[in-house]
Amino acid sequence: MSIWQKNINKDFLLKGNLVKAVFMLAIPVVINNFLQTMYNLTDTFWLGKLGTFEQAAINLVTPMQNAVINFGSGITTAGAILISQYMGAKQEREAKSVANQIFACAMIFSVVCCMLCFMGIPMIVDWMGADSDTYAHSVTYLRIVILDMPFLFMVNIFQATRQSQGDTVSPMLLNFLGIILNMILDPVLMVVFQLGVAGAAIATLVSKAFVAVIAFSFLCNKTKPVHLDVRYMKPEKDKIKAILSLGLPSAIGGCAQQLGFLLLSKNVFFYGAEAMAAYGIGNKVNSLLFMPCNAVASATGTIVGQNMGAGQPERAEKGYLLCRNMMVIFMFIGGAIMATNIVSTAVVSIFSDDPKVISMAAEFHSILTFWCWSMAVYNVTNALFRSTGHTKITMLVDICRLWVIRFTIIWIGENLLNAGVYSIWYSVAISNVIAAGIMYTLYRTGVWKKNRVAVR
């Protein structure tokens, strides 16, 4: 065990210095999120070398893949909430039981969904409005990459169980191995063997499978307090009920968001393949800036969950405020720098040689990063509510942010202001700001203090 991991244990999270706890939890998650993002960025980089249509094809169908993944991730989200609170309450047997129930449910779900999606992909891509130049690329990529679902869920379960216990280093190291393999396979399969988009999908599939095998072996390590054990995989009514109560709202909210993104992608594609490529590049580049925010939100969930489980709501709120305020300042300064034209153009130029795509991607990137501080409020507060079991609230706000606020702004921009693709660009930023205001208002009501996770 490393010195880093020794410093992060349940007693430290419950009694130690909160600033140190946040950094010890968040820094490995930042690196881990960066490695996860590199899977997509590596594909984006090499697809950009192949052409705009190949790049647009992948960006068009990515939300469909994410919709299924996010629905299943609701299950692992519930597991992370329950495990962190059980660990805070020093009920390790219950934590282990939840982990095994989550594993069984997630594996069954991933296999069934994988088969159903594989059969329905051509119909979905056709509905998306893909033309002859993008249809074949989209179907090929999605049909291969959807096969990685069981492997992805395996890694997600490993990450959820370890992070809920305060170990953020192991998932980081595991994903580092995966991205190295992916970065090697991408150019070999796409360029050397000339497999194009199929090569990108195969590289991702092989990399995820490799990491999943290692994750499974770690999950079976009986020296850890939370590990896989077939004796605990027999369905337990109370555990499954708790998982569904917490997980379904997160699953529905995440799935609804991604389905909204799917429809949003269809709207973007209306403006052409260049707009679609620009939208994909802008989103993936912006995700780099959001990584520290997402990492600190993850740290917030672990700290709040364990302290609420230990009956320490004041310390839980103190940890939340520290995380939120720290990230608002960071995101405001970082966003202002990234939003400048010279920086924005230089960054997006890495992923495309098409002048029109670069121009559109830089504009979208600048708009979103200038207002990215709002996501610090949104994500960290969202983590506060999730970790106290209020996943129905986060589900409703997630759905409202996209389906009500964002699409309303797009309709106004396109039909009343004739703003064209800028309607979509600005709808993303404005909806994030409004949703952040809603989450902050809900925090002020104090409803989160009623812990809905029964661990005693």
C-alpha positions in Angstrom: 0.0 0.0 0.0 1.4 3.4 -0.9 1.9 6.3 1.5 -0.9 8.1 -0.4 -3.4 5.3 0.2 -2.4 5.0 3.9 -3.2 8.7 4.4 -6.7 8.2 3.0 -8.8 6.0 5.3 -12.2 6.2 6.8 -10.9 7.7 10.1 -9.0 10.4 8.2 -12.1 11.3 6.2 -14.2 11.5 9.3 -11.7 13.3 11.6 -8.7 14.6 9.6 -7.9 17.9 7.8 -10.6 18.4 5.1 -8.4 20.4 2.8 -5.8 17.6 2.7 -8.6 15.0 2.3 -10.1 16.9 -0.7 -6.7 17.0 -2.5 -5.7 13.5 -1.6 -9.0 12.2 -3.0 -9.4 14.6 -6.0 -5.9 14.6 -7.5 -5.9 10.9 -8.5 -9.5 11.4 -9.8 -8.3 14.3 -11.9 -5.6 12.2 -13.4 -8.0 9.2 -13.8 -10.7 11.4 -15.5 -8.0 12.8 -17.8 -7.0 9.2 -18.8 -10.6 8.4 -19.4 -11.0 11.5 -21.6 -7.9 10.5 -23.5 -9.7 7.5 -24.9 -12.0 9.8 -26.7 -9.4 12.5 -27.5 -7.1 9.9 -29.0 -9.9 8.7 -31.3 -10.8 12.3 -32.1 -7.2 13.1 -33.0 -6.7 10.2 -35.4 -10.2 10.5 -36.9 -9.4 14.1 -37.6 -6.6 12.8 -39.7 -8.9 10.6 -41.7 -11.5 13.3 -42.5 -14.4 15.4 -41.4 -17.1 12.8 -42.2 -15.4 10.1 -40.1 -15.1 12.5 -37.2 -18.7 13.7 -37.6 -20.0 10.1 -37.7 -18.5 9.3 -34.3 -19.7 12.5 -32.7 -23.2 11.9 -34.0 -23.6 8.5 -32.3 -21.6 9.0 -29.1 -24.7 10.2 -27.1 -26.5 7.0 -28.0 -23.7 4.9 -26.5 -23.5 7.2 -23.5 -27.3 6.9 -22.9 -27.1 3.2 -22.3 -23.9 3.6 -20.3 -25.4 6.3 -18.1 -28.5 4.3 -17.4 -26.4 1.4 -16.1 -24.1 3.8 -14.2 -27.1 4.7 -12.1 -26.7 1.2 -10.5 -23.0 1.8 -9.7 -23.8 5.3 -8.4 -26.2 3.8 -5.9 -23.5 1.4 -4.9 -21.0 4.1 -4.3 -23.5 6.0 -2.1 -24.4 3.0 0.0 -20.8 1.7 0.4 -19.5 5.1 1.5 -22.2 5.5 4.1 -21.8 1.9 5.4 -18.1 2.4 5.6 -18.7 5.7 7.6 -21.0 3.8 9.9 -18.3 1.1 10.3 -20.6 -1.6 8.8 -18.1 -3.3 6.5 -20.1 -6.5 6.0 -23.1 -4.5 4.7 -20.7 -2.6 2.4 -19.4 -5.9 1.0 -22.9 -7.2 0.5 -24.0 -4.1 -1.5 -20.9 -4.3 -3.7 -21.7 -7.9 -4.6 -25.4 -7.1 -5.3 -24.3 -4.2 -7.5 -21.9 -6.5 -9.4 -24.5 -9.1 -10.2 -27.1 -6.5 -11.4 -24.6 -4.5 -13.5 -23.2 -7.5 -15.3 -26.6 -8.8 -16.2 -27.8 -5.4 -17.4 -24.7 -4.8 -19.5 -24.9 -8.1 -21.4 -28.6 -7.8 -22.1 -28.3 -4.1 -23.2 -25.3 -4.9 -25.3 -27.2 -7.5 -27.4 -30.3 -5.3 -27.8 -28.3 -2.2 -28.8 -26.3 -4.2 -31.3 -29.5 -5.2 -33.2 -31.1 -1.7 -33.0 -28.1 0.4 -34.0 -28.9 0.7 -37.8 -32.4 2.0 -37.1 -31.2 4.5 -34.5 -28.4 5.9 -36.8 -31.0 6.2 -39.6 -33.3 8.1 -37.3 -30.4 10.4 -36.4 -30.5 11.6 -40.0 -27.1 10.3 -41.0 -26.4 10.7 -44.7 -24.6 8.2 -46.9 -21.2 9.7 -46.0 -21.7 9.2 -42.2 -24.2 6.3 -41.9 -21.8 3.4 -42.6 -19.1 4.9 -40.4 -21.5 5.4 -37.5 -23.0 1.9 -37.7 -19.6 0.3 -37.9 -18.1 2.2 -35.0 -21.1 1.9 -32.7 -21.6 -1.9 -33.3 -18.0 -2.6 -32.3 -17.6 -0.2 -29.4 -21.0 -1.2 -27.8 -19.4 -4.6 -27.2 -17.2 -3.0 -24.5 -20.2 -2.5 -22.1 -19.6 -5.5 -19.8 -15.9 -4.5 -19.6 -16.7 -0.8 -18.9 -19.2 -1.7 -16.2 -16.6 -4.0 -14.6 -14.2 -1.0 -14.4 -16.9 1.3 -13.2 -17.8 -1.1 -10.3 -14.1 -1.3 -9.3 -13.8 2.5 -9.4 -17.1 3.0 -7.4 -16.1 0.5 -4.7 -12.6 1.8 -4.3 -13.5 5.5 -4.4 -16.3 5.1 -1.9 -13.7 3.7 0.5 -11.3 6.6 -0.2 -9.0 4.8 -2.6 -8.7 6.9 -5.7 -5.2 5.8 -6.6 -5.9 2.3 -7.8 -8.5 3.3 -10.4 -6.1 5.9 -11.7 -3.3 3.5 -12.2 -5.6 1.0 -13.9 -6.9 3.5 -16.4 -3.3 4.6 -17.1 -2.6 1.1 -18.4 -5.7 1.3 -20.6 -5.0 4.6 -22.2 -1.4 3.6 -23.0 -2.6 0.6 -24.8 -5.3 2.6 -26.6 -2.8 5.2 -27.7 -0.7 2.5 -29.2 -3.5 0.6 -30.9 -5.3 3.6 -32.4 -2.6 4.6 -35.0 -1.7 1.0 -35.6 -5.2 -0.2 -36.4 -6.5 3.1 -38.0 -3.5 4.1 -40.1 -1.1 1.1 -40.5 -3.8 -1.5 -41.0 -6.1 1.2 -42.6 -9.2 0.1 -40.6 -10.5 3.6 -40.2 -13.3 4.1 -37.7 -13.4 0.3 -37.1 -9.8 0.5 -36.0 -10.7 3.3 -33.5 -13.6 1.1 -32.1 -11.4 -2.0 -31.9 -8.7 -0.2 -30.1 -11.1 1.1 -27.5 -12.7 -2.4 -27.1 -9.4 -4.2 -26.6 -8.1 -1.5 -24.2 -11.3 -1.7 -22.0 -11.2 -5.5 -22.0 -7.6 -5.5 -20.8 -8.3 -3.1 -18.0 -11.5 -5.0 -17.0 -9.7 -8.3 -16.5 -7.3 -6.6 -14.1 -10.2 -4.8 -12.3 -11.9 -8.1 -11.8 -8.9 -9.7 -10.3 -8.6 -6.7 -7.9 -12.3 -7.0 -7.0 -11.7 -10.6 -6.0 -8.9 -9.7 -3.6 -10.1 -11.0 -0.2 -7.7 -8.9 1.8 -9.8 -5.9 1.0 -12.9 -5.2 3.2 -15.1 -4.8 0.2 -14.5 -7.6 -2.4 -16.5 -10.1 -4.6 -17.8 -13.2 -2.9 -20.4 -15.5 -4.5 -22.1 -16.0 -1.1 -23.2 -12.4 -1.2 -24.4 -12.4 -4.7 -27.7 -14.1 -3.9 -30.4 -11.5 -4.3 -31.2 -9.7 -1.0 -34.6 -7.9 -1.1 -33.7 -5.0 1.1 -30.4 -4.3 -0.7 -32.0 -4.5 -4.1 -34.7 -2.2 -3.0 -32.2 0.3 -1.7 -30.2 0.1 -4.9 -33.2 0.7 -7.0 -34.5 3.5 -4.8 -31.2 5.3 -5.1 -30.1 4.1 -8.5 -33.2 4.3 -10.7 -33.5 8.1 -10.4 -29.8 8.5 -11.2 -30.2 6.0 -14.1 -33.3 7.7 -15.5 -31.7 11.2 -15.1 -28.5 10.2 -16.8 -30.2 8.3 -19.6 -32.7 11.2 -20.2 -29.7 13.6 -20.4 -28.0 11.5 -23.0 -31.1 11.0 -25.0 -31.4 14.8 -25.0 -27.8 15.0 -26.2 -28.8 12.5 -28.9 -31.6 14.9 -30.0 -29.2 17.8 -29.6 -26.7 16.1 -31.9 -29.4 15.7 -34.5 -30.1 19.4 -34.3 -26.4 20.2 -34.7 -26.1 17.8 -37.7 -28.8 19.8 -39.4 -26.2 22.5 -39.9 -23.8 20.1 -41.6 -20.9 17.7 -41.0 -18.6 20.6 -40.1 -20.9 21.8 -37.3 -21.2 18.2 -36.0 -17.4 17.8 -36.0 -17.0 21.2 -34.3 -19.6 20.3 -31.7 -17.8 17.0 -30.8 -14.4 18.7 -30.7 -15.6 21.5 -28.5 -17.3 19.1 -26.0 -14.3 16.9 -25.7 -11.8 19.7 -25.3 -14.1 21.4 -22.7 -14.2 18.2 -20.8 -10.6 18.7 -20.0 -11.3 21.9 -18.1 -14.3 20.2 -16.3 -12.1 17.4 -15.1 -10.9 19.1 -11.8 -14.5 20.0 -11.1 -15.7 16.5 -11.6 -12.9 15.1 -9.5 -13.7 17.5 -6.6 -17.4 16.5 -7.0 -16.3 12.9 -6.6 -14.3 13.8 -3.5 -17.4 15.7 -2.2 -19.5 12.6 -2.5 -17.0 10.4 -0.6 -16.5 12.9 2.2 -20.2 13.8 2.6 -21.3 10.1 2.3 -19.0 8.9 5.0 -19.6 11.7 7.3 -23.4 11.5 7.0 -23.1 7.7 7.6 -21.1 8.5 10.8 -23.8 11.0 11.9 -21.6 14.2 11.3 -23.8 16.5 9.1 -21.9 19.6 10.1 -18.6 18.2 8.9 -20.3 17.0 5.7 -21.5 20.5 5.0 -18.2 22.0 5.8 -16.6 19.6 3.2 -19.2 20.5 0.6 -18.6 24.3 1.0 -14.9 23.9 0.8 -15.1 21.9 -2.4 -17.7 24.2 -4.0 -16.0 27.5 -3.3 -12.6 26.2 -4.2 -13.8 25.0 -7.6 -15.8 28.1 -8.4 -12.6 30.2 -8.1 -10.6 27.7 -10.1 -13.1 27.3 -12.9 -13.7 31.1 -13.2 -10.0 31.8 -13.6 -9.3 28.8 -15.9 -12.4 29.5 -18.0 -11.5 33.1 -18.5 -8.1 32.1 -19.8 -9.3 29.3 -22.0 -12.1 31.5 -23.5 -9.6 33.8 -25.2 -9.7 33.5 -28.9 -6.0 32.7 -29.3 -6.0 29.9 -26.7 -9.3 28.5 -27.9 -8.3 28.4 -31.5 -4.9 26.8 -30.7 -6.4 24.0 -28.7 -9.2 23.0 -31.1 -6.7 23.1 -34.0 -5.0 20.1 -32.6 -8.0 17.9 -33.6 -8.8 19.2 -37.1 -7.2 20.6 -40.2 -10.5 22.0 -41.6 -10.6 25.8 -41.3 -14.4 25.9 -41.0 -14.5 23.2 -38.3 -11.7 25.0 -36.4 -13.5 28.3 -36.5 -16.9 26.8 -35.3 -15.2 24.7 -32.6 -13.3 27.6 -31.2 -16.4 29.7 -30.9 -18.3 27.0 -29.1 -15.4 26.3 -26.8 -15.0 30.0 -25.9 -18.7 30.4 -25.1 -18.8 27.3 -22.9 -15.6 27.8 -21.0 -16.4 31.5 -20.2 -19.4 30.2 -18.2 -17.8 27.0 -16.9 -17.7 28.2 -13.3 -21.4 27.4 -13.1 -20.6 23.7 -13.5 -18.6 23.9 -10.3 -21.7 24.9 -8.4 -23.9 22.4 -10.3 -21.6 19.3 -10.1 -20.5 19.7 -6.4 -24.0 20.5 -5.2 -25.3 17.6 -7.2 -22.8 15.3 -5.4 -24.0 16.6 -2.1 -27.6 15.6 -2.9 -26.7 12.2 -4.4 -24.5 11.2 -1.4 -27.3 11.9 1.0 -29.7 9.8 -1.1 -31.7 12.6 -2.8 -31.3 11.2 -6.2 -34.8 12.0 -7.3 -34.0 15.7 -6.9 -30.8 15.4 -9.0 -32.8 13.4 -11.6 -35.4 16.2 -12.0 -32.8 18.9 -12.2 -30.7 17.0 -14.7 -33.8 16.4 -16.9 -35.0 20.0 -16.6 -31.5 21.4 -17.5 -31.6 19.7 -20.9 -35.2 19.0 -21.9 -36.8 22.1 -20.6 -34.2 24.9 -20.3 -31.8 24.0 -23.1 -34.3 23.1 -25.8 -36.4 26.1 -25.0 -33.4 28.4 -25.5 -32.6 26.6 -28.8 -36.2 27.1 -30.0 -36.1 30.8 -29.1 -32.7 31.2 -30.8 -33.7 29.4 -34.0 -37.2 30.6 -34.5 -37.3 34.1 -33.0 -33.8 35.3 -33.2 -32.6 33.4 -36.3 -29.3 32.7 -34.5 -28.6 29.4 -36.4 -26.1 27.1 -34.8 -25.3 29.8 -32.2 -28.6 28.9 -30.6 -27.1 25.6 -29.7 -23.8 27.0 -28.6 -25.4 29.5 -26.2 -28.1 27.1 -25.0 -25.5 24.9 -23.5 -23.9 27.7 -21.5 -27.1 29.4 -20.4 -28.8 26.2 -19.3 -25.8 25.3 -17.2 -25.9 28.7 -15.4 -29.7 28.4 -14.7 -29.4 24.8 -13.5 -26.5 25.9 -11.1 -28.8 28.5 -9.7 -31.5 25.9 -9.1 -29.1 23.5 -7.3 -27.8 26.4 -5.1 -31.3 27.4 -4.2 -32.2 23.8 -3.3 -29.0 23.6 -1.1 -30.1 26.7 0.8 -33.4 25.0 1.7 -31.5 22.4 3.7 -33.5 19.5 2.4 -30.3 17.6 1.8 -29.7 17.3 5.6 -32.4 14.7 5.8 -30.2 11.7 5.0 -32.3 9.2 2.9 -29.7 6.4 3.1 -30.6 4.1 6.0 -27.4 2.5 7.3 -28.2 1.9 10.9 
